Amino acid sequence: MKLEELTYSEFEGHPNEWSLSNCTFGKINLIVGKNATGKTRLLSVLRAIGGLVSVGGLNADSNLLDIGEGKYFIKLSHENKTFAYSLEHHDKKVFFEELRIDNAVYLTRSDNGTGNIKAVQIGMDIPFQTEPNRLAIVAKRDSIQHPYIDDLYKWAQGVTKLDFGSAMGKDQLVIKASELRNLGPETKVSIKDTDKVVGIFLQGRKEFGDAFRDAVIADMKYIGYEIDDIDVDSFDGISIVAPRILSTLSIGMPAGIYVKESDLPTRTIQLSMSQGMFRALSVFVQFNYGLLSNEVTCLLIDDIGEGLDFSRSSALVKRMIERTQDSTIQLIMATNDRFIMNAVPLEYWIILERKGGQVISHNNTNSKEMFDKFQDVGLNNFDFFSTGYYKTE
């Protein structure tokens, strides 16, 4: 399932209104824009709608709204079908919700919780009522009567956001690796727990063996980090407090990721890595786990390349694009770095422009003439953005 379009607004008619209309996406996307135009906010909106639709998979009460405001419309494609899902909620209550597939209404509900849903097995629409603060798309999941909801749910479960400008898990260790490798499935790290990169690496090694490790090493070498090995091991001289889920275990030495660089005689542990190096490593660990597990459907990466030199940041995005093209993952990255802009073809760009609280997008679909004409100008991609050429009439 691939995201095709997003329209979003909040606090309509108020001074703090913010909206984005008819933003369309391809399989690979690079969101660019000046500071404070809404790049991070757009990614956060996508993560939010993924969380709202998938949150019911956690426990019986987890599909109750815990955020107060938002009006979403997303369009997705899946197996030659078009899914259009609309959600409007205010003050932690749902005011409107609808799912259409190929323009036929499969689910609709109003602000009092009443609605209708298509039941596949019995071949008819049936009425229902749910709590005003509960999403019907989650409350009515049923693989027999409403299997189409599962398709949307699986997409939402796989929406994952990485904040490249953050620590990316560099400051988080785990208990002794030998103990972690023996833990059961109930302790599995979610792909949405993106700070738990050590745990995700261990899962990757356990589930996919050397193929996982070798893929991470190859990716790191591609962007200029010559490493011969990567694994998890204990670090001497450091103590940690164990997570509650591990309280029944005897606690050993804290452990983290290390790499063996080709030109160094000793290991480089994660605490000693440069921030840029660890961020790249963390991205590749989580990206490769997502590829091999098929758990990641839509990978959002904010501030991609932050903290890397220009050659490595450019190589990083090129590698991500190259490996995404033949995968099931949809990639949506955001940046305002000129080197990354120059490394990514304009066909993947989404340029955001903000006017007050309204954000508009320009891409190769809605501004195709300008995108095509720029190819003959002879300037680099960054000039297309910095000169505002994409807005030329």
C-alpha positions as CSV (number, residue, x, y, z in Angstrom):
1,M,0.0,0.0,0.0
2,K,1.4,3.4,-1.0
3,L,0.4,6.9,0.2
4,E,-0.8,9.0,-2.8
5,E,-2.2,12.1,-1.3
6,L,-2.6,14.1,2.0
7,T,-4.8,17.0,3.0
8,Y,-4.7,18.1,6.6
9,S,-5.9,21.1,8.7
10,E,-6.2,22.0,12.3
11,F,-7.9,24.8,14.2
12,E,-9.7,26.0,11.1
13,G,-11.0,29.6,11.4
14,H,-8.7,30.3,14.4
15,P,-5.5,32.4,14.5
16,N,-3.4,29.2,14.9
17,E,-4.9,27.5,11.9
18,W,-2.5,25.4,9.9
19,S,-3.3,23.5,6.7
20,L,-1.8,21.6,3.9
21,S,-3.9,20.8,0.8
22,N,-3.6,18.1,-1.9
23,C,0.0,17.2,-1.3
24,T,0.8,14.2,-3.5
25,F,3.5,11.6,-3.1
26,G,5.5,9.1,-5.2
27,K,7.4,6.1,-4.0
28,I,10.4,8.2,-3.3
29,N,10.1,11.8,-2.0
30,L,12.3,14.6,-0.8
31,I,10.5,17.4,1.0
32,V,12.3,20.7,0.8
33,G,11.5,24.2,2.0
34,K,12.8,27.1,4.0
35,N,12.9,26.9,7.8
36,A,9.4,27.0,9.4
37,T,7.6,26.1,6.2
38,G,6.2,22.8,7.6
39,K,8.6,20.0,6.6
40,T,8.8,18.5,10.1
41,R,5.1,19.1,10.7
42,L,4.1,17.3,7.5
43,L,6.1,14.2,8.6
44,S,4.6,14.5,12.1
45,V,1.1,14.6,10.6
46,L,1.8,11.4,8.6
47,R,3.1,9.7,11.7
48,A,0.1,10.9,13.7
49,I,-2.5,9.4,11.2
50,G,-0.5,6.2,11.1
51,G,-0.6,6.1,14.9
52,L,-4.4,6.8,15.1
53,V,-5.3,4.1,12.6
54,S,-3.0,1.5,14.0
55,V,-3.0,2.2,17.7
56,G,-5.9,-0.2,18.4
57,G,-3.4,-3.1,18.0
58,L,-1.9,-2.4,21.4
59,N,-4.6,-3.1,24.0
60,A,-8.4,-2.9,24.4
61,D,-8.5,0.8,25.3
62,S,-5.6,2.1,23.1
63,N,-7.9,3.2,20.2
64,L,-9.3,6.0,22.4
65,L,-8.3,9.4,21.1
66,D,-5.6,11.0,23.2
67,I,-5.0,14.0,20.9
68,G,-7.5,16.7,20.5
69,E,-7.6,18.2,17.0
70,G,-7.1,17.3,13.4
71,K,-8.8,17.0,10.1
72,Y,-7.2,14.4,7.8
73,F,-7.8,13.1,4.3
74,I,-5.4,10.5,2.9
75,K,-5.5,8.6,-0.4
76,L,-3.7,5.3,-0.8
77,S,-3.3,2.8,-3.6
78,H,-3.2,-1.0,-3.0
79,E,-3.6,-3.8,-5.5
80,N,-5.2,-1.6,-8.2
81,K,-7.6,-0.1,-5.6
82,T,-7.8,3.4,-4.2
83,F,-8.4,3.8,-0.5
84,A,-9.6,7.2,0.6
85,Y,-9.9,7.7,4.4
86,S,-11.2,10.9,6.1
87,L,-11.1,11.7,9.8
88,E,-12.2,14.8,11.6
89,H,-11.8,15.1,15.4
90,H,-11.9,17.9,17.9
91,D,-11.7,18.0,21.7
92,K,-10.7,14.3,21.6
93,K,-14.0,13.3,19.9
94,V,-14.6,12.1,16.4
95,F,-16.9,14.3,14.3
96,F,-16.7,12.5,11.0
97,E,-15.0,9.4,9.6
98,E,-15.3,7.7,6.3
99,L,-13.5,5.1,4.2
100,R,-14.1,4.8,0.5
101,I,-12.6,2.2,-1.8
102,D,-12.7,3.0,-5.5
103,N,-15.2,5.8,-4.5
104,A,-17.7,3.3,-2.9
105,V,-18.4,4.0,0.7
106,Y,-17.3,1.1,2.9
107,L,-17.5,2.9,6.3
108,T,-19.0,6.1,7.5
109,R,-19.9,7.5,11.0
110,S,-21.1,10.7,12.4
111,D,-20.4,12.7,15.6
112,N,-22.7,10.7,17.8
113,G,-20.8,7.4,17.0
114,T,-23.5,6.0,14.7
115,G,-22.7,4.7,11.2
116,N,-22.7,2.0,8.6
117,I,-20.1,-0.4,7.5
118,K,-19.9,-2.9,4.6
119,A,-19.8,-6.5,5.7
120,V,-18.2,-8.6,3.0
121,Q,-19.3,-12.1,4.1
122,I,-23.0,-11.2,4.4
123,G,-22.9,-8.8,1.4
124,M,-24.6,-5.8,3.0
125,D,-24.1,-2.6,5.0
126,I,-24.8,-3.0,8.7
127,P,-25.4,-0.2,11.2
128,F,-23.2,0.3,14.3
129,Q,-22.6,2.7,17.1
130,T,-19.3,3.3,18.9
131,E,-18.1,5.7,21.5
132,P,-17.6,9.3,20.3
133,N,-13.9,9.2,21.3
134,R,-13.2,5.9,19.5
135,L,-12.2,5.5,15.8
136,A,-14.6,3.2,14.0
137,I,-11.8,2.2,11.6
138,V,-10.1,0.6,14.6
139,A,-13.1,-0.5,16.7
140,K,-14.7,-2.3,13.7
141,R,-11.6,-4.3,12.6
142,D,-12.7,-7.8,11.6
143,S,-10.7,-9.9,9.3
144,I,-13.8,-11.9,8.2
145,Q,-16.5,-9.2,7.7
146,H,-14.2,-6.2,7.1
147,P,-10.9,-7.5,5.7
148,Y,-10.3,-4.2,3.8
149,I,-9.7,-2.5,7.1
150,D,-6.7,-4.8,7.7
151,D,-5.0,-3.4,4.6
152,L,-5.2,0.1,5.9
153,Y,-4.2,-1.1,9.4
154,K,-1.1,-2.9,8.1
155,W,0.0,0.3,6.3
156,A,-0.5,2.4,9.4
157,Q,1.4,0.0,11.6
158,G,4.4,0.4,9.3
159,V,4.6,4.2,9.2
160,T,7.9,4.9,11.0
161,K,9.6,8.3,11.6
162,L,13.3,8.7,12.1
163,D,14.6,12.1,13.3
164,F,18.1,12.2,11.8
165,G,19.0,15.4,13.7
166,S,18.4,13.6,17.1
167,A,20.6,11.2,19.0
168,M,19.1,8.3,17.0
169,G,19.6,6.0,20.0
170,K,23.3,6.7,20.5
171,D,22.6,7.3,24.2
172,Q,20.7,4.1,24.8
173,L,22.3,0.8,25.8
174,V,20.8,-2.6,26.7
175,I,21.6,-5.3,29.2
176,K,24.2,-8.0,28.3
177,A,23.8,-9.1,24.7
178,S,23.8,-12.8,25.5
179,E,20.8,-12.3,27.7
180,L,18.9,-10.3,25.1
181,R,19.4,-12.9,22.4
182,N,17.4,-15.4,24.6
183,L,14.4,-13.1,25.2
184,G,11.0,-14.2,24.0
185,P,8.7,-12.6,21.4
186,E,6.9,-10.7,24.1
187,T,10.0,-8.4,24.5
188,K,10.3,-7.7,20.7
189,V,11.2,-4.1,20.0
190,S,8.6,-2.2,17.8
191,I,9.9,-0.6,14.6
192,K,8.3,2.6,16.0
193,D,10.7,2.6,19.0
194,T,13.4,4.2,16.8
195,D,15.6,5.0,19.7
196,K,16.0,1.3,20.6
197,V,18.4,0.7,17.7
198,V,20.5,-1.8,19.7
199,G,17.5,-4.0,20.3
200,I,16.5,-3.6,16.6
201,F,20.0,-4.7,15.5
202,L,19.8,-7.8,17.8
203,Q,16.4,-8.7,16.3
204,G,17.8,-8.3,12.9
205,R,20.7,-10.6,13.6
206,K,18.4,-13.2,15.3
207,E,15.8,-13.2,12.6
208,F,18.0,-12.8,9.4
209,G,21.5,-13.7,10.5
210,D,24.5,-12.6,8.5
211,A,22.4,-11.3,5.6
212,F,21.2,-8.5,7.9
213,R,24.7,-7.6,9.3
214,D,26.3,-7.8,5.8
215,A,23.7,-5.4,4.4
216,V,24.4,-2.8,7.1
217,I,28.1,-3.1,6.5
218,A,27.7,-2.7,2.7
219,D,25.6,0.4,3.2
220,M,28.1,1.9,5.6
221,K,30.9,1.2,3.1
222,Y,28.9,2.8,0.3
223,I,28.9,6.2,2.1
224,G,32.6,6.0,3.0
225,Y,32.8,4.2,6.4
226,E,35.1,1.3,5.8
227,I,34.1,-1.2,8.5
228,D,34.8,-4.9,8.6
229,D,32.4,-5.9,11.3
230,I,29.4,-4.8,13.4
231,D,27.9,-6.4,16.4
232,V,26.6,-5.9,19.9
233,D,28.8,-6.5,23.0
234,S,29.2,-5.4,26.7
235,F,30.9,-2.1,27.6
236,D,33.1,-2.1,30.6
237,G,32.9,0.6,33.3
238,I,29.2,1.6,32.6
239,S,26.1,0.8,34.7
240,I,22.5,1.1,33.7
241,V,19.0,0.7,35.3
242,A,17.2,-2.2,33.6
243,P,13.8,-1.6,31.9
244,R,10.8,-2.9,33.9
245,I,10.1,-5.6,31.4
246,L,13.5,-7.1,32.2
247,S,13.2,-6.9,35.9
248,T,13.1,-10.6,36.4
249,L,16.4,-11.1,34.7
250,S,19.8,-11.0,36.4
251,I,21.4,-7.8,35.1
252,G,24.7,-8.0,33.4
253,M,27.0,-5.4,31.9
254,P,25.4,-2.8,29.6
255,A,25.9,-3.5,26.0
256,G,25.7,-1.5,22.8
257,I,26.7,-1.5,19.1
258,Y,30.3,-1.5,18.0
259,V,32.0,-1.5,14.6
260,K,35.4,-2.6,13.6
261,E,36.9,0.0,11.3
262,S,39.4,-1.3,8.7
263,D,42.1,1.2,9.6
264,L,41.9,0.9,13.4
265,P,43.2,-1.9,15.6
266,T,40.4,-1.8,18.1
267,R,36.6,-1.6,18.1
268,T,34.7,1.7,18.0
269,I,31.8,1.5,20.4
270,Q,28.7,3.5,19.9
271,L,29.4,6.0,22.7
272,S,32.8,6.8,20.9
273,M,31.4,7.2,17.4
274,S,30.9,10.6,16.0
275,Q,27.2,11.7,16.0
276,G,27.1,11.7,12.2
277,M,28.5,8.2,11.9
278,F,26.1,6.8,14.5
279,R,23.1,8.5,12.9
280,A,24.0,6.9,9.5
281,L,24.5,3.5,11.2
282,S,21.2,3.8,13.0
283,V,19.3,4.6,9.8
284,F,20.9,1.7,8.0
285,V,20.2,-0.7,10.9
286,Q,16.5,0.3,11.0
287,F,16.1,0.5,7.2
288,N,17.5,-2.9,6.6
289,Y,15.4,-4.4,9.4
290,G,12.4,-2.8,7.8
291,L,13.3,-4.2,4.4
292,L,13.9,-7.8,5.5
293,S,11.0,-8.0,7.9
294,N,8.5,-6.2,5.6
295,E,7.2,-4.4,8.7
296,V,8.0,-0.8,7.5
297,T,5.6,0.4,4.9
298,C,6.3,4.2,4.9
299,L,9.7,5.4,6.2
300,L,9.8,9.1,7.2
301,I,13.2,10.7,7.8
302,D,13.5,14.2,9.0
303,D,16.6,16.3,8.5
304,I,18.2,13.5,6.5
305,G,22.0,13.8,6.4
306,E,22.2,16.3,9.3
307,G,25.7,16.1,10.9
308,L,27.4,14.4,7.9
309,D,29.9,16.0,5.6
310,F,28.6,16.8,2.1
311,S,29.9,13.7,0.4
312,R,28.5,11.3,2.9
313,S,25.2,13.0,3.2
314,S,24.8,12.9,-0.6
315,A,25.9,9.3,-0.7
316,L,23.4,8.4,2.1
317,V,20.4,9.7,0.2
318,K,21.6,8.1,-3.0
319,R,21.9,4.8,-1.2
320,M,18.5,5.1,0.4
321,I,16.9,5.9,-3.0
322,E,18.7,3.1,-4.8
323,R,17.7,0.4,-2.3
324,T,14.1,1.7,-1.9
325,Q,13.3,1.5,-5.6
326,D,12.9,-2.3,-5.7
327,S,11.4,-2.6,-2.2
328,T,8.0,-2.4,-0.7
329,I,8.9,0.7,1.3
330,Q,7.8,4.2,0.5
331,L,10.4,6.7,1.4
332,I,9.7,10.3,2.4
333,M,12.7,12.4,3.4
334,A,12.9,16.1,4.4
335,T,15.9,18.5,4.2
336,N,17.0,22.0,3.5
337,D,20.6,21.0,2.8
338,R,21.9,22.1,-0.6
339,F,24.2,19.1,-1.1
340,I,21.3,16.7,-0.6
341,M,19.1,18.7,-2.9
342,N,21.7,18.5,-5.6
343,A,22.0,14.7,-5.1
344,V,18.3,14.0,-5.5
345,P,16.6,14.2,-8.9
346,L,13.9,16.8,-9.1
347,E,11.3,14.1,-10.0
348,Y,11.4,13.2,-6.3
349,W,11.0,16.7,-4.9
350,I,8.1,18.2,-2.9
351,I,8.7,21.9,-2.3
352,L,6.7,23.4,0.5
353,E,5.7,27.1,0.5
354,R,4.0,28.7,3.5
355,K,1.7,31.7,3.4
356,G,0.5,32.4,6.9
357,G,-1.0,29.2,8.2
358,Q,-1.5,27.7,4.8
359,V,1.1,25.5,3.2
360,I,1.1,24.6,-0.5
361,S,3.3,22.0,-2.3
362,H,5.0,22.1,-5.6
363,N,6.1,18.9,-7.3
364,N,6.6,17.2,-10.7
365,T,2.8,16.6,-10.8
366,N,1.2,19.9,-10.0
367,S,4.0,22.1,-11.4
368,K,5.2,19.8,-14.1
369,E,5.8,22.5,-16.7
370,M,8.2,24.4,-14.5
371,F,10.0,21.3,-13.4
372,D,10.5,20.2,-17.0
373,K,11.6,23.6,-18.2
374,F,14.2,23.9,-15.5
375,Q,16.0,20.8,-16.9
376,D,17.2,22.9,-19.9
377,V,18.4,25.9,-17.8
378,G,21.8,24.3,-16.9
379,L,21.7,25.2,-13.2
380,N,21.9,22.8,-10.3
381,N,18.9,21.5,-8.3
382,F,19.5,23.9,-5.4
383,D,19.1,26.9,-7.7
384,F,15.7,25.6,-8.7
385,F,14.7,25.9,-5.0
386,S,16.7,29.0,-4.0
387,T,15.6,31.2,-6.9
388,G,12.0,30.2,-6.6
389,Y,12.0,29.1,-10.3
390,Y,9.4,26.5,-9.5
391,K,6.9,29.3,-8.8
392,T,7.4,31.0,-12.2
393,E,4.2,31.4,-14.2
